[in-house]
Amino acid sequence: MNDDALRPAAGQGSERLIDGPEEAVATLILAHGAGAGMDAPFMQAVALGIAERGLRLIRFEFPYMAASRRSGTRRPPDRPAVLRQAWLDVLASTAAPRPFIGGKSLGGRVASLIADELDVAGLVCLGYPFHPVGKPDVLRIDHLRVMRTPTLILQGERDPFGSVHQVGGYPLSPQVRLRWLPDGDHGFTPRVASGRTQAENWREAVDAVYDFVAAVCC
């Protein structure tokens, strides 16, 4: 890690972790999921794996998560307008021209809602919440039907927010590429009986993100 300290960022108490070379050909900014921060094991493994391949990785926290870190008390996610503004603040303070943006679950969903508007280079969603758990008819895909930004969605085959048996029939934009992690859940963790390991799925996710960014950049 080039910068191993949490750094203040623009916005309401946001913080950042930065990995990878400053002279990288591309920068990817990732936001965390609803229940775990930017230094959760999943986020750490993905960010460091991608940075080791030569890309610049910036992770940040939404205001509610930064406040939870300071107080030690779990808080619910901020209102949509606050989550959106946190993304806008981070992008406004990032020197990288046309970065890639995305994140885990909630973080990726919020990024997907602003990607076309801000003309970013690409979008990476790590476990997209296509619908609430147990409510497969309540879809969150209207903007994904018309997405203009090159998009990679990595999804576990058993993800309760959208499994391989459900998402395959969704009318998504041609710009949206889906990559399935074998037997993975929402964190890409497979069952022991599958013969796959969490580490294998996480490595496959890292490789897929790198290949996507490289293809878009080229």
Buried (B, 14 or more C-beta within 10 A) or exposed (E): EEEEEBEEBBBBBBBBBBBBEEEBEBBBBBBBBBBBBBBBEBBBBBBBBBBEBBBBBBBBBBBBBBBBBEEEEEBEBBEEEBBBBBBBBBBEEBEBEEBBBBBBBBBBBBBBBBBBEBEBBBBBBBBBBBBEEEEBEEBBBEBBEEBEBBBBBBBBBBBBBBBBEBBEEBEBBEBBBBBBBBBBBBBBBBEEEBEBEBEBBBBBBBBBBBEBBBEBEE
